[in-house]
Amino acid sequence: MCFKRDYIVLKWGSLKRWRVTSKEGKKLQAQFFETEYGTPEQKEIVCKMIDTVPGKIYLDWDGVYVSKKDAKKYVMEYPS
């Protein structure tokens, strides 16, 4: 995958690959790395990051693009 715009790829309920260039996206990216993996707090950060990118979100394991709403549901409901 080669993208020139911001994007998010999810796998196992979290970020696998991403590109965020907005000020808000970069702030959330920093917060993501400062939190413990798989915690509710980190899941909330991923959901906020989803809102900062245009278009649909790619689920790597399933090989499909989903809406932001479905991507957030996937993140929040994925077992920790």
DSSP file (Angstrom, degrees, kcal/mol; ACC not computed):
  #  RESIDUE AA STRUCTURE BP1 BP2  ACC     N-H-->O    O-->H-N    N-H-->O    O-->H-N    TCO  KAPPA ALPHA  PHI   PSI    X-CA   Y-CA   Z-CA
    1    1 A M              0   0    0      0, 0.0     2,-0.5     0, 0.0     0, 0.0   0.000 360.0 360.0 360.0 131.2    0.0    0.0    0.0
    2    2 A C        +     0   0    0      0, 0.0     2,-0.4     0, 0.0     0, 0.0  -0.969 360.0 178.2-131.0 117.7    1.3    3.4   -0.9
    3    3 A F        -     0   0    0     -2,-0.5     4,-0.1     1,-0.1     3,-0.0  -0.900  26.6-168.8-120.9 146.4   -0.7    6.4    0.1
    4    4 A K  S    S+     0   0    0     -2,-0.4     2,-0.2     2,-0.1    -1,-0.1   0.474  78.1  58.2-106.1  -7.8   -0.1   10.1   -0.3
    5    5 A R  S    S-     0   0    0      1,-0.1    -2,-0.1    49,-0.0    48,-0.0  -0.689 102.4 -75.9-114.4 171.5   -2.9   11.1    2.1
    6    6 A D        +     0   0    0     -2,-0.2     2,-0.3    46,-0.1    14,-0.2  -0.358  59.6 162.0 -65.6 145.6   -3.5   10.3    5.7
    7    7 A Y  E     -A   19   0A   0     12,-1.5    12,-2.4    46,-0.1     2,-0.4  -0.970  29.0-143.0-156.4 166.0   -4.8    6.8    6.4
    8    8 A I  E     -A   18   0A   0     48,-0.3    50,-1.8    -2,-0.3     2,-0.5  -0.995   7.1-167.5-138.5 134.7   -5.2    4.2    9.1
    9    9 A V  E     -Ab  17  58A   0      8,-3.1     7,-3.2    -2,-0.4     8,-1.3  -0.991  14.9-158.3-119.0 127.9   -4.9    0.4    8.8
   10   10 A L  E     +Ab  15  59A   0     48,-3.0    50,-2.6    -2,-0.5    51,-0.5  -0.810  16.7 167.7-108.5 147.1   -6.2   -1.7   11.8
   11   11 A K  E >   +A   14   0A   0      3,-2.5     3,-1.5    -2,-0.3    -2,-0.0  -0.946  68.9   4.6-154.9 139.3   -5.3   -5.2   12.8
   12   12 A W  T 3  S-     0   0    0     -2,-0.3     3,-0.1     1,-0.3    47,-0.0   0.842 130.3 -57.6  53.6  37.8   -6.0   -7.1   16.0
   13   13 A G  T 3  S+     0   0    0      1,-0.2    -1,-0.3    30,-0.0     2,-0.2   0.591 122.5  68.4  77.0  11.3   -8.1   -4.2   17.3
   14   14 A S  E <  S-A   11   0A   0     -3,-1.5    -3,-2.5    32,-0.0    -1,-0.2  -0.826  93.3 -57.0-146.6-176.1   -5.3   -1.6   17.1
   15   15 A L  E     +A   10   0A   0     -2,-0.2    -5,-0.2    -5,-0.2     3,-0.1  -0.475  41.3 166.0 -69.9 134.6   -3.1    0.4   14.7
   16   16 A K  E    S-     0   0A   0     -7,-3.2     2,-0.3     1,-0.5    -6,-0.2   0.704  73.3  -4.6-108.6 -53.0   -1.0   -1.6   12.3
   17   17 A R  E    S+A    9   0A   0     -8,-1.3    -8,-3.1     2,-0.0    -1,-0.5  -0.981  72.6 160.6-138.5 151.2    0.0    1.2    9.9
   18   18 A W  E     -A    8   0A   0     -2,-0.3     2,-0.3   -10,-0.2   -10,-0.2  -0.989  26.7-154.8-163.4 160.8   -1.0    4.8    9.7
   19   19 A R  E     +A    7   0A   0    -12,-2.4   -12,-1.5    -2,-0.3     2,-0.4  -0.925  20.4 170.7-141.7 116.3   -0.1    8.2    8.3
   20   20 A V        +     0   0    0     -2,-0.3    33,-0.1   -14,-0.2    -2,-0.0  -0.996  10.6 164.6-127.9 129.9   -1.3   11.3   10.2
   21   21 A T        +     0   0    0     -2,-0.4    -1,-0.1     4,-0.0     2,-0.0   0.523  44.7 102.7-119.7 -12.2   -0.1   14.7    9.3
   22   22 A S  S  > S-     0   0    0     30,-0.1     4,-2.5     1,-0.1     5,-0.2  -0.331  79.7-117.4 -71.7 158.0   -2.7   17.0   11.0
   23   23 A K  H  > S+     0   0    0      1,-0.2     4,-2.0     2,-0.2     5,-0.1   0.926 117.6  46.8 -59.0 -45.6   -1.8   18.7   14.2
   24   24 A E  H  > S+     0   0    0      1,-0.2     4,-2.4     2,-0.2    -1,-0.2   0.911 111.3  51.7 -64.1 -43.1   -4.5   16.8   16.0
   25   25 A G  H  > S+     0   0    0      1,-0.2     4,-2.3     2,-0.2    -2,-0.2   0.898 110.0  48.3 -61.4 -42.0   -3.5   13.5   14.5
   26   26 A K  H  X S+     0   0    0     -4,-2.5     4,-2.1     2,-0.2    -1,-0.2   0.873 110.4  52.0 -66.9 -37.2    0.1   13.9   15.5
   27   27 A K  H  X S+     0   0    0     -4,-2.0     4,-2.0    -5,-0.2    -2,-0.2   0.924 111.8  46.2 -63.6 -44.1   -0.9   14.8   19.1
   28   28 A L  H  X S+     0   0    0     -4,-2.4     4,-2.5     2,-0.2    -2,-0.2   0.872 108.5  56.3 -67.0 -36.9   -3.1   11.7   19.3
   29   29 A Q  H  X S+     0   0    0     -4,-2.3     4,-1.6     2,-0.2    -1,-0.2   0.919 107.7  48.5 -60.0 -43.8   -0.2    9.6   17.8
   30   30 A A  H  X S+     0   0    0     -4,-2.1     4,-0.9     1,-0.2    -1,-0.2   0.910 111.3  49.9 -62.7 -42.2    2.0   10.8   20.6
   31   31 A Q  H  X S+     0   0    0     -4,-2.0     4,-0.7     1,-0.2     3,-0.5   0.873 104.7  59.5 -64.1 -36.9   -0.7   10.0   23.2
   32   32 A F  H >< S+     0   0    0     -4,-2.5     3,-0.9     1,-0.2    -1,-0.2   0.917 107.1  45.5 -56.6 -45.3   -1.0    6.5   21.7
   33   33 A F  H 3< S+     0   0    0     -4,-1.6    -1,-0.2     1,-0.2    -2,-0.2   0.664 108.5  57.7 -75.4 -16.0    2.6    5.7   22.4
   34   34 A E  H 3< S+     0   0    0     -4,-0.9     2,-0.3    -3,-0.5    -1,-0.2   0.547  97.8  75.0 -89.4  -8.2    2.4    7.1   25.9
   35   35 A T  S << S-     0   0    0     -3,-0.9     2,-0.2    -4,-0.7     3,-0.1  -0.690  92.0 -95.0-106.3 159.2   -0.4    4.7   26.9
   36   36 A E    >   -     0   0    0     -2,-0.3     3,-1.5     1,-0.1     6,-0.3  -0.461  52.0 -96.2 -71.3 140.2   -0.4    1.0   27.7
   37   37 A Y  T 3  S+     0   0    0      1,-0.2    -1,-0.1    -2,-0.2    -4,-0.0  -0.290 101.1   5.8 -61.2 133.7   -1.3   -1.3   24.8
   38   38 A G  T 3  S+     0   0    0      1,-0.2    -1,-0.2    -3,-0.1    -2,-0.0   0.468  90.3 139.1  78.0   3.1   -4.9   -2.4   24.6
   39   39 A T    <>  -     0   0    0     -3,-1.5     4,-2.3     1,-0.1    -1,-0.2  -0.376  68.1-112.0 -75.8 159.1   -6.2   -0.3   27.4
   40   40 A P  H  > S+     0   0    0      0, 0.0     4,-2.2     0, 0.0     5,-0.2   0.873 119.7  56.0 -56.1 -36.6   -9.6    1.4   27.1
   41   41 A E  H  > S+     0   0    0      1,-0.2     4,-1.8     2,-0.2     5,-0.1   0.922 108.1  46.2 -62.5 -44.3   -7.7    4.7   27.1
   42   42 A Q  H  > S+     0   0    0     -6,-0.3     4,-2.2     1,-0.2    -1,-0.2   0.882 109.9  54.1 -68.1 -36.4   -5.6    3.7   24.1
   43   43 A K  H  X S+     0   0    0     -4,-2.3     4,-2.2     1,-0.2    -1,-0.2   0.896 107.1  51.8 -62.5 -39.7   -8.7    2.4   22.3
   44   44 A E  H  X S+     0   0    0     -4,-2.2     4,-2.1     2,-0.2    -1,-0.2   0.894 108.1  51.9 -62.6 -39.8  -10.3    5.8   22.7
   45   45 A I  H  X S+     0   0    0     -4,-1.8     4,-2.4     2,-0.2    -2,-0.2   0.916 108.1  50.9 -63.5 -43.2   -7.2    7.4   21.3
   46   46 A V  H  X S+     0   0    0     -4,-2.2     4,-2.3     1,-0.2    -1,-0.2   0.912 109.0  52.0 -60.9 -42.0   -7.3    5.2   18.2
   47   47 A C  H  X S+     0   0    0     -4,-2.2     4,-1.3     1,-0.2    -1,-0.2   0.887 109.8  48.5 -62.4 -39.1  -11.0    6.1   17.8
   48   48 A K  H  X S+     0   0    0     -4,-2.1     4,-0.6     1,-0.2    -1,-0.2   0.881 109.3  53.1 -68.0 -37.4  -10.1    9.8   17.9
   49   49 A M  H >X S+     0   0    0     -4,-2.4     3,-1.4     1,-0.2     4,-0.6   0.892 102.1  59.7 -63.1 -38.4   -7.3    9.2   15.4
   50   50 A I  H >< S+     0   0    0     -4,-2.3     3,-1.1     1,-0.3    -1,-0.2   0.890 101.2  55.0 -55.6 -40.1   -9.9    7.5   13.1
   51   51 A D  H 3< S+     0   0    0     -4,-1.3    -1,-0.3     1,-0.2    -2,-0.2   0.691 100.4  60.7 -68.3 -17.7  -11.8   10.7   13.0
   52   52 A T  H << S+     0   0    0     -3,-1.4    -1,-0.2    -4,-0.6    -2,-0.2   0.611  93.5  73.7 -87.6 -10.5   -8.8   12.7   11.8
   53   53 A V  S << S-     0   0    0     -3,-1.1     2,-0.1    -4,-0.6   -46,-0.1  -0.775  81.7-117.3-105.8 149.6   -8.3   10.8    8.6
   54   54 A P        +     0   0    0      0, 0.0    -2,-0.1     0, 0.0    -1,-0.0  -0.441  69.8   0.2 -78.6 154.4  -10.4   11.1    5.4
   55   55 A G  S    S-     0   0    0     -2,-0.1    -2,-0.1   -48,-0.1     2,-0.1  -0.171 101.0 -21.4  75.9-161.2  -12.4    8.2    4.0
   56   56 A K        -     0   0    0     11,-0.1     2,-0.4     1,-0.1   -48,-0.3  -0.335  58.5-118.7 -87.3 167.6  -12.8    4.7    5.1
   57   57 A I  E     - C   0  66A   0      9,-2.7     9,-3.0   -50,-0.1     2,-0.5  -0.871  22.4-129.2-110.6 138.8  -10.5    2.6    7.4
   58   58 A Y  E     -bC   9  65A   0    -50,-1.8   -48,-3.0    -2,-0.4     2,-0.8  -0.757   7.7-153.6 -94.3 128.4   -8.8   -0.6    6.2
   59   59 A L  E  >> -bC  10  64A   0      5,-3.2     4,-2.0    -2,-0.5     5,-1.3  -0.885  10.3-163.0 -97.9 107.7   -9.1   -3.8    8.3
   60   60 A D  T  45S+     0   0    0    -50,-2.6    -1,-0.2    -2,-0.8   -49,-0.2   0.894  82.9  51.1 -62.0 -46.2   -5.9   -5.6    7.4
   61   61 A W  T  45S+     0   0    0    -51,-0.5    -1,-0.2     1,-0.2   -50,-0.1   0.890 119.8  36.2 -61.9 -39.7   -6.9   -9.1    8.6
   62   62 A D  T  45S-     0   0    0      2,-0.2    -1,-0.2    -3,-0.1    -2,-0.2   0.668 100.8-133.3 -87.9 -18.6  -10.2   -9.0    6.7
   63   63 A G  T  <5 +     0   0    0     -4,-2.0     2,-0.3     1,-0.2    -3,-0.2   0.853  64.3 115.4  69.8  34.9   -8.9   -7.2    3.7
   64   64 A V  E   < -C   59   0A   0     -5,-1.3    -5,-3.2    -7,-0.0     2,-0.4  -0.943  64.1-124.1-135.5 155.7  -11.8   -4.7    3.6
   65   65 A Y  E     -C   58   0A   0     -2,-0.3     2,-0.3    -7,-0.2    -7,-0.2  -0.811  33.3-173.4 -93.4 139.7  -12.5   -1.0    4.0
   66   66 A V  E     -C   57   0A   0     -9,-3.0    -9,-2.7    -2,-0.4    -2,-0.0  -0.885  28.5 -93.3-130.3 162.4  -15.1   -0.1    6.6
   67   67 A S     >  -     0   0    0     -2,-0.3     4,-2.4   -11,-0.2     5,-0.2  -0.225  39.3-109.3 -66.2 162.7  -16.8    3.1    7.7
   68   68 A K  H  > S+     0   0    0      1,-0.2     4,-2.4     2,-0.2     5,-0.2   0.891 120.7  54.9 -61.0 -38.5  -15.4    5.1   10.5
   69   69 A K  H  > S+     0   0    0      1,-0.2     4,-1.9     2,-0.2    -1,-0.2   0.932 110.9  43.8 -60.9 -46.5  -18.3    4.0   12.7
   70   70 A D  H  > S+     0   0    0      2,-0.2     4,-2.4     1,-0.2    -1,-0.2   0.853 111.5  54.5 -68.5 -34.3  -17.6    0.3   12.0
   71   71 A A  H  X S+     0   0    0     -4,-2.4     4,-2.2     2,-0.2    -2,-0.2   0.916 109.0  47.8 -64.6 -42.8  -13.8    0.8   12.5
   72   72 A K  H  X S+     0   0    0     -4,-2.4     4,-2.8     2,-0.2     5,-0.2   0.895 110.8  51.3 -65.5 -39.4  -14.5    2.4   16.0
   73   73 A K  H  X S+     0   0    0     -4,-1.9     4,-2.3     2,-0.2    -2,-0.2   0.921 109.2  51.6 -62.1 -43.5  -16.8   -0.5   16.9
   74   74 A Y  H  X S+     0   0    0     -4,-2.4     4,-0.8     1,-0.2    -2,-0.2   0.917 113.0  44.8 -58.2 -45.9  -14.1   -3.0   15.8
   75   75 A V  H >< S+     0   0    0     -4,-2.2     3,-0.6     1,-0.2    -2,-0.2   0.945 116.0  44.8 -64.8 -49.2  -11.5   -1.2   18.0
   76   76 A M  H 3< S+     0   0    0     -4,-2.8    -1,-0.2     1,-0.2    -2,-0.2   0.806 117.5  43.4 -70.3 -29.7  -13.7   -0.9   21.1
   77   77 A E  H 3< S+     0   0    0     -4,-2.3    -1,-0.2    -5,-0.2    -2,-0.2   0.516  84.4 111.7 -95.2  -4.8  -15.1   -4.4   21.0
   78   78 A Y  S << S-     0   0    0     -4,-0.8     2,-0.0    -3,-0.6    -4,-0.0  -0.518  78.3-109.1 -70.8 130.8  -11.8   -6.2   20.2
   79   79 A P              0   0    0      0, 0.0    -1,-0.1     0, 0.0    -2,-0.1  -0.324 360.0 360.0 -63.0 138.8  -10.8   -8.3   23.3
   80   80 A S              0   0    0     -3,-0.0    -2,-0.1    -2,-0.0    -3,-0.0   0.443 360.0 360.0 -85.5 360.0   -7.8   -6.9   25.2
